[in-house]
Amino acid sequence: MDAAAVLILLLEAGAALLLLYFEGLLKKPAQVLICAGLVAGAFVLRALCFSYETLDYQDFLSKWVQYFRDNGGFAALKDSVGNYNVPYLYFLALFSYIGVDDLYLIKLLSTLFDVLLAFAAMRMTGLFTRSRARRLTAYFLVLYWPTVLLNSAVWGQCDSVYVALALLGLYWAMSGRPAAGMAAIAVSFAFKLQAVFIMPVFVLLLFARKVKLWHFLIFPAVYVLLMLPAVIAGRPLADTVLLYFNQMDSVGSGLNYNSPSVYAFARSVSDEALAAKLGVGAAFALMLTVFAWFWWRRQHITNWALLGGALILVVGIPFFLPHMHDRYFYAADILSLVFALAAPGYFFLPLLCEFASLLGYHAYLKMRYLLLMHWGAAALIVVLVVSAAFTAAQLHPVGRKGAA
C-alpha cells in the first residue's frame, strides 16, 4: 500500500475509535487500550488484504473508474457507466481525480462503511440491552465478522454501504426518529437494489405506529434528490430515476448464482421460467403473510417482535427469490448477529447465516465449492423456523419471551 492509502486507513481507524469515545464507552484507560488494540487488529487485517484483486475488480470496477478518468470525471456521469446506481458512481468519479491506487480507494470506501455498519449494529443492539459489554461486542464482532471483512477488504464490494444505511434507518425508526429512518433507507436503496430485502420492515413499523403514512413520501424525495447530480451532468432524468427497472433484464437467467437459496436444492429444473415465477410468488407470499400477521397482532407489536419480523424478511425474501447471488444474504448476516447479541440464547442464528454465506464466498473467491450450497440453504431454513417461532412468542403476550 502507498503512503496515502495507509494514511486514509489510519484516519478511518481513528474515526472507529472516536465513535466509541463519543458513545461514552471509553471511560477508563484500560478500556481505551483494549478497544484501540481491537480496532488496530481489525484494520491491520484489512490492510493485509487490500492488494488482492478479484475478477470483479479487474473486469468491472477498475474499468469504470478508468472510464471516469478518461472522460472528464464528474462530467462522465451523463453516461451510462457500469450497472451500479449513480450514488456509488459519484464515488468512482471522485476517485478518478485522486492519485491513489483505485483498488485501495474502493476498498477504503467500503471499510469506512464497515465502521458505520459496526456503529449501527451497536446502536441497534442498544435498543434491547443496556449492557456496555454487549454493545461493544456488537461493534467489534461486526468489524471482525468474516463476511464483512471478506466483502470489503478482499472482494472490494460495497454491501456494507447499503446495509449500514438500512440498519441505521431501522434503528432510527424504532427509536422514535421515523423521518431520519425513512431517509436512511432511501439512501440505502439508492446505493443497492438489495435494500428491497429490508424495506418491507417499514410496513411493519407502520403497523406498529412507529412511522406514519406521510413518512413514506420522504423515500421518493430523498431518492430523486440523490439522482440530481447525475441529471445535472446531463443524464436523462427518467433513465436515472428508473435505473433499477431498466436493469431487470440484466440480473441473469440462472436460478441461482452460488447463493444458499431454495434453488440450491434443485439439481436440474426442466422449466426454469416457471421455477423463477414460483420463487417470486413464494417471496411475495412470505412478505404478505408477515404483513397480515403483524396487522392482525398490531396491538402487541414490540421492538422484539419487529426484530424477529425483520430477520424473517431479510432471510426469507432472498431465500425464495430466483437469480440471487453469493452476497445477497449480507443483511441477514448482520441482522442475525444483532439478534443474537440482543438475545444471547439465539447465538447459533448468526453462525448458521454466516455458514450459509461463507459457502457462497468460498465458491467465488476460491472458484470451487467447499460444500454444496444446499447445506447453506438448509441452515437458513433453521434460521427462518427459529425466527418465526421467536416472533410468534413476541406477538402473543401469553408466551412472550424477551431478551436473555
C-alpha positions as CSV (number, residue, x, y, z in Angstrom):
1,M,0.0,0.0,0.0
2,D,1.2,3.5,-0.7
3,A,1.6,6.2,2.0
4,A,-1.6,8.0,1.1
5,A,-3.7,4.8,1.4
6,V,-2.1,4.0,4.7
7,L,-2.9,7.5,6.0
8,I,-6.5,7.2,5.0
9,L,-6.8,3.8,6.6
10,L,-5.3,5.3,9.8
11,L,-7.8,8.1,9.8
12,E,-10.6,5.6,9.4
13,A,-9.3,3.6,12.3
14,G,-9.1,6.8,14.4
15,A,-12.8,7.5,13.5
16,A,-13.7,4.0,14.6
17,L,-12.2,4.6,18.0
18,L,-13.7,8.1,18.3
19,L,-17.2,6.7,17.7
20,L,-16.8,4.6,20.8
21,Y,-15.5,7.6,22.7
22,F,-18.4,9.8,21.8
23,E,-20.8,6.9,22.6
24,G,-19.5,7.1,26.1
25,L,-18.0,3.6,26.1
26,L,-14.3,4.5,26.7
27,K,-14.3,5.8,30.3
28,K,-11.2,4.1,31.7
29,P,-7.6,3.9,30.4
30,A,-7.9,0.1,30.2
31,Q,-11.0,0.3,28.1
32,V,-9.2,2.7,25.7
33,L,-6.2,0.4,25.4
34,I,-8.3,-2.7,24.8
35,C,-10.5,-1.1,22.2
36,A,-7.6,0.6,20.5
37,G,-5.9,-2.8,20.2
38,L,-9.1,-4.3,18.8
39,V,-9.5,-1.5,16.3
40,A,-5.9,-1.8,15.2
41,G,-6.3,-5.5,14.7
42,A,-9.4,-5.1,12.5
43,F,-7.6,-2.6,10.3
44,V,-4.4,-4.5,10.1
45,L,-6.3,-7.5,8.8
46,R,-7.9,-5.3,6.2
47,A,-4.6,-3.7,5.2
48,L,-3.1,-7.2,4.6
49,C,-6.0,-8.0,2.2
50,F,-6.1,-4.7,0.3
51,S,-3.7,-5.7,-2.6
52,Y,-5.8,-8.7,-3.5
53,E,-7.6,-8.3,-6.9
54,T,-10.8,-10.2,-7.8
55,L,-12.2,-10.6,-11.3
56,D,-15.0,-8.2,-10.3
57,Y,-12.4,-5.5,-9.8
58,Q,-10.4,-6.3,-12.9
59,D,-13.3,-6.7,-15.2
60,F,-15.7,-4.0,-13.9
61,L,-14.8,-1.7,-11.0
62,S,-11.3,-0.7,-12.3
63,K,-12.7,-0.1,-15.8
64,W,-15.5,2.1,-14.5
65,V,-13.0,4.3,-12.6
66,Q,-10.8,4.5,-15.7
67,Y,-13.8,5.5,-17.8
68,F,-14.4,8.5,-15.5
69,R,-10.7,9.3,-15.6
70,D,-10.7,9.3,-19.4
71,N,-13.9,11.2,-19.8
72,G,-13.7,14.2,-17.6
73,G,-14.5,12.7,-14.1
74,F,-17.9,14.0,-12.9
75,A,-18.7,15.2,-16.4
76,A,-19.0,11.5,-17.4
77,L,-21.9,11.0,-15.0
78,K,-24.1,11.8,-18.0
79,D,-23.1,8.4,-19.5
80,S,-24.4,5.0,-18.5
81,V,-21.3,3.6,-16.7
82,G,-21.4,0.1,-15.2
83,N,-24.5,-1.4,-13.6
84,Y,-24.4,0.3,-10.2
85,N,-26.7,3.1,-9.3
86,V,-25.4,6.6,-9.5
87,P,-24.7,7.4,-5.8
88,Y,-21.9,4.8,-5.9
89,L,-20.7,6.1,-9.2
90,Y,-20.3,9.5,-7.6
91,F,-17.5,8.0,-5.5
92,L,-15.9,6.3,-8.5
93,A,-15.9,9.6,-10.4
94,L,-14.3,11.2,-7.3
95,F,-11.6,8.5,-7.2
96,S,-10.7,9.3,-10.8
97,Y,-9.2,12.6,-9.6
98,I,-7.2,11.1,-6.7
99,G,-3.6,9.9,-7.2
100,V,-4.1,6.7,-5.1
101,D,-4.5,3.2,-6.5
102,D,-8.1,2.7,-7.5
103,L,-8.2,-0.7,-5.8
104,Y,-7.3,0.9,-2.4
105,L,-9.8,3.7,-2.7
106,I,-12.6,1.3,-3.5
107,K,-11.7,-0.8,-0.5
108,L,-11.2,2.2,1.7
109,L,-14.7,3.4,0.9
110,S,-16.1,0.0,1.9
111,T,-14.0,-0.1,5.0
112,L,-15.4,3.3,6.1
113,F,-18.9,1.9,5.8
114,D,-17.7,-1.2,7.7
115,V,-17.2,1.2,10.6
116,L,-20.6,2.8,10.1
117,L,-22.1,-0.7,10.0
118,A,-20.5,-1.7,13.3
119,F,-21.8,1.6,14.8
120,A,-25.3,0.9,13.5
121,A,-25.2,-2.7,14.9
122,M,-24.0,-1.4,18.2
123,R,-26.9,1.2,18.3
124,M,-29.4,-1.4,17.3
125,T,-28.2,-3.8,20.0
126,G,-28.6,-0.9,22.5
127,L,-32.3,-0.8,21.8
128,F,-32.6,-4.2,23.6
129,T,-29.9,-4.1,26.2
130,R,-28.1,-1.5,28.3
131,S,-25.1,-3.8,28.7
132,R,-21.9,-2.0,27.7
133,A,-20.2,-5.3,27.1
134,R,-22.8,-6.5,24.6
135,R,-22.8,-3.2,22.7
136,L,-19.0,-3.2,22.4
137,T,-19.2,-6.9,21.4
138,A,-21.6,-5.9,18.6
139,Y,-19.3,-3.3,17.4
140,F,-16.2,-5.4,17.3
141,L,-17.9,-8.6,16.1
142,V,-19.1,-6.7,13.0
143,L,-15.6,-5.4,12.3
144,Y,-14.2,-8.9,12.6
145,W,-17.1,-10.8,11.1
146,P,-15.8,-12.9,8.2
147,T,-18.3,-11.8,5.5
148,V,-17.8,-8.2,6.4
149,L,-14.0,-8.4,6.2
150,L,-14.1,-10.5,3.0
151,N,-16.7,-8.3,1.3
152,S,-14.8,-5.0,1.7
153,A,-11.1,-5.8,2.1
154,V,-10.8,-8.8,-0.1
155,W,-13.6,-8.6,-2.6
156,G,-13.8,-4.8,-2.9
157,Q,-17.6,-4.9,-2.8
158,C,-19.9,-2.3,-1.2
159,D,-22.6,-4.3,0.6
160,S,-21.6,-2.7,3.9
161,V,-22.7,0.7,2.4
162,Y,-26.4,-0.2,1.8
163,V,-26.7,-2.5,4.9
164,A,-25.1,0.1,7.2
165,L,-27.6,2.8,6.0
166,A,-30.5,0.4,6.2
167,L,-29.6,-0.7,9.7
168,L,-29.3,2.9,10.8
169,G,-32.7,3.5,9.2
170,L,-34.3,0.7,11.2
171,Y,-32.6,1.9,14.4
172,W,-33.8,5.5,13.9
173,A,-37.4,4.4,13.1
174,M,-37.5,2.0,16.0
175,S,-36.1,4.6,18.4
176,G,-38.6,7.4,17.6
177,R,-37.0,9.2,14.6
178,P,-39.1,7.9,11.7
179,A,-38.2,10.7,9.3
180,A,-34.5,10.1,9.6
181,G,-35.1,6.4,9.4
182,M,-37.1,6.7,6.1
183,A,-34.4,9.0,4.7
184,A,-31.7,6.4,5.6
185,I,-33.5,3.5,3.9
186,A,-34.0,5.6,0.8
187,V,-30.2,6.3,0.6
188,S,-29.6,2.6,1.2
189,F,-31.9,1.7,-1.7
190,A,-30.2,4.4,-3.9
191,F,-26.9,2.6,-3.4
192,K,-28.1,-1.0,-3.9
193,L,-31.3,-2.7,-5.1
194,Q,-30.8,-5.4,-2.5
195,A,-32.1,-2.9,0.1
196,V,-35.5,-4.2,-1.0
197,F,-34.9,-7.2,1.3
198,I,-35.1,-4.8,4.3
199,M,-37.5,-2.1,3.1
200,P,-40.7,-4.2,3.9
201,V,-39.8,-3.9,7.6
202,F,-41.0,-0.3,7.3
203,V,-44.5,-1.6,6.6
204,L,-44.2,-3.5,10.0
205,L,-43.1,-0.2,11.5
206,L,-46.2,1.5,10.1
207,F,-48.4,-1.2,11.7
208,A,-46.5,-0.6,15.0
209,R,-47.2,3.2,14.7
210,K,-43.5,4.0,14.7
211,V,-43.8,5.6,11.2
212,K,-46.8,7.3,9.7
213,L,-48.0,7.2,6.1
214,W,-46.7,10.7,5.3
215,H,-43.1,9.5,6.2
216,F,-43.2,7.3,3.1
217,L,-43.2,10.4,1.0
218,I,-39.7,11.1,2.2
219,F,-38.5,8.0,0.4
220,P,-39.0,9.1,-3.2
221,A,-38.0,12.7,-2.3
222,V,-34.6,11.6,-1.0
223,Y,-34.1,9.1,-3.8
224,V,-34.8,11.7,-6.5
225,L,-32.5,14.2,-4.7
226,L,-29.7,11.7,-4.8
227,M,-30.1,11.3,-8.6
228,L,-29.9,15.1,-9.3
229,P,-26.1,15.4,-9.6
230,A,-26.2,12.9,-12.5
231,V,-29.1,14.6,-14.1
232,I,-27.4,18.0,-13.8
233,A,-24.4,16.4,-15.5
234,G,-26.6,15.5,-18.4
235,R,-28.0,12.1,-17.7
236,P,-31.7,11.8,-18.7
237,L,-34.0,12.1,-15.6
238,A,-36.2,9.1,-16.5
239,D,-33.3,6.8,-17.2
240,T,-31.6,7.8,-14.0
241,V,-34.6,7.5,-11.6
242,L,-35.8,4.3,-13.3
243,L,-32.4,2.7,-13.5
244,Y,-33.3,-0.4,-11.5
245,F,-36.4,-1.1,-13.7
246,N,-34.3,-0.7,-16.8
247,Q,-31.8,-3.3,-15.4
248,M,-34.4,-6.0,-14.8
249,D,-33.3,-8.0,-17.8
250,S,-29.6,-7.9,-16.7
251,V,-30.0,-9.9,-13.5
252,G,-29.1,-13.1,-15.3
253,S,-31.1,-16.1,-16.3
254,G,-29.7,-18.6,-13.9
255,L,-31.9,-19.6,-11.0
256,N,-29.0,-19.4,-8.5
257,Y,-25.5,-17.9,-8.5
258,N,-23.7,-19.5,-5.6
259,S,-26.5,-18.5,-3.2
260,P,-27.8,-20.5,-0.3
261,S,-31.4,-20.0,-1.6
262,V,-34.1,-22.6,-2.1
263,Y,-32.8,-23.2,-5.6
264,A,-29.7,-24.7,-4.2
265,F,-31.7,-27.8,-3.6
266,A,-32.6,-28.1,-7.3
267,R,-30.1,-30.2,-9.2
268,S,-31.9,-29.8,-12.5
269,V,-35.0,-27.8,-13.4
270,S,-36.9,-28.6,-16.6
271,D,-38.8,-25.3,-16.8
272,E,-36.6,-22.5,-15.3
273,A,-39.0,-19.7,-16.2
274,L,-41.8,-21.4,-14.3
275,A,-39.5,-22.1,-11.3
276,A,-38.5,-18.4,-11.3
277,K,-42.1,-17.3,-11.2
278,L,-42.9,-19.7,-8.4
279,G,-39.9,-18.3,-6.4
280,V,-41.1,-14.8,-6.9
281,G,-44.6,-15.8,-5.8
282,A,-43.2,-17.5,-2.7
283,A,-41.2,-14.5,-1.7
284,F,-44.3,-12.2,-2.1
285,A,-46.4,-14.7,-0.3
286,L,-43.9,-14.8,2.6
287,M,-43.9,-11.0,2.8
288,L,-47.7,-10.6,2.6
289,T,-48.1,-13.3,5.3
290,V,-45.7,-11.4,7.6
291,F,-47.7,-8.2,6.9
292,A,-51.0,-9.9,7.6
293,W,-49.7,-11.4,10.8
294,F,-48.3,-8.2,12.1
295,W,-51.5,-6.3,11.1
296,W,-53.6,-8.9,13.0
297,R,-51.4,-8.6,16.1
298,R,-50.7,-4.9,15.7
299,Q,-51.7,-4.1,19.3
300,H,-48.9,-6.4,20.5
301,I,-46.0,-5.2,18.3
302,T,-42.9,-4.5,20.3
303,N,-39.3,-3.8,19.2
304,W,-38.6,-7.5,19.9
305,A,-41.4,-8.6,17.5
306,L,-40.1,-6.1,14.9
307,L,-36.6,-7.6,15.3
308,G,-37.9,-11.1,14.7
309,G,-40.1,-10.0,11.8
310,A,-37.1,-8.1,10.2
311,L,-35.0,-11.3,10.4
312,I,-37.7,-13.4,8.8
313,L,-37.9,-10.9,5.9
314,V,-34.2,-10.4,5.3
315,V,-33.6,-14.2,5.3
316,G,-36.9,-15.3,3.6
317,I,-37.2,-12.9,0.7
318,P,-33.8,-13.6,-0.9
319,F,-34.2,-17.3,0.1
320,F,-37.2,-17.7,-2.2
321,L,-36.3,-15.3,-5.0
322,P,-34.6,-16.5,-8.1
323,H,-31.3,-15.1,-9.6
324,M,-29.8,-14.5,-6.2
325,H,-26.0,-14.1,-5.8
326,D,-23.5,-15.2,-3.2
327,R,-23.5,-11.9,-1.3
328,Y,-27.3,-11.3,-1.1
329,F,-27.6,-12.6,2.5
330,Y,-25.2,-9.9,3.8
331,A,-28.1,-8.1,5.6
332,A,-29.2,-11.4,7.1
333,D,-25.6,-12.0,8.4
334,I,-25.6,-8.7,10.3
335,L,-29.2,-8.6,11.5
336,S,-28.9,-12.2,12.9
337,L,-25.8,-11.0,14.7
338,V,-27.7,-8.1,16.3
339,F,-30.5,-10.6,17.1
340,A,-28.1,-12.9,19.0
341,L,-26.4,-10.1,20.9
342,A,-29.8,-8.8,22.0
343,A,-30.9,-12.3,23.0
344,P,-27.8,-14.4,23.6
345,G,-29.8,-17.6,23.7
346,Y,-30.0,-17.4,20.0
347,F,-26.3,-17.3,19.4
348,F,-26.5,-20.0,16.8
349,L,-28.5,-18.0,14.3
350,P,-25.7,-15.7,13.1
351,L,-23.4,-18.8,13.0
352,L,-25.9,-20.5,10.7
353,C,-26.3,-17.4,8.5
354,E,-22.5,-16.9,8.3
355,F,-22.0,-20.6,7.4
356,A,-24.5,-20.2,4.6
357,S,-23.0,-17.0,3.2
358,L,-19.4,-18.2,3.5
359,L,-20.1,-21.2,1.3
360,G,-21.0,-18.7,-1.5
361,Y,-18.0,-16.5,-0.7
362,H,-15.7,-19.5,-0.9
363,A,-17.2,-20.6,-4.2
364,Y,-16.5,-17.2,-5.7
365,L,-13.1,-16.4,-4.1
366,K,-11.7,-19.9,-4.5
367,M,-13.6,-20.8,-7.7
368,R,-14.6,-24.1,-6.1
369,Y,-17.1,-25.4,-3.6
370,L,-16.2,-26.2,-0.1
371,L,-19.6,-27.8,0.4
372,L,-22.6,-27.8,-1.9
373,M,-24.8,-24.8,-1.5
374,H,-27.8,-26.8,-0.3
375,W,-26.1,-27.2,3.1
376,G,-26.3,-23.4,3.4
377,A,-29.9,-23.4,2.3
378,A,-30.7,-25.9,5.0
379,A,-29.0,-23.7,7.6
380,L,-31.2,-20.8,6.6
381,I,-34.3,-22.9,6.9
382,V,-33.4,-23.4,10.5
383,V,-32.9,-19.6,10.9
384,L,-36.4,-19.0,9.4
385,V,-38.1,-21.5,11.6
386,V,-36.5,-20.3,14.8
387,S,-37.0,-16.6,14.0
388,A,-40.7,-17.3,13.1
389,A,-41.2,-19.1,16.5
390,F,-39.5,-16.2,18.3
391,T,-41.7,-13.7,16.6
392,A,-44.8,-15.7,17.4
393,A,-43.8,-15.6,21.0
394,Q,-43.5,-11.8,20.9
395,L,-46.8,-11.2,19.1
396,H,-48.8,-13.4,21.5
397,P,-48.4,-11.9,25.0
398,V,-49.1,-15.1,26.9
399,G,-46.0,-16.7,25.5
400,R,-43.9,-13.6,25.1
401,K,-40.2,-14.0,25.8
402,G,-37.8,-11.1,25.9
403,A,-34.1,-11.0,25.8
404,A,-31.9,-13.3,27.7
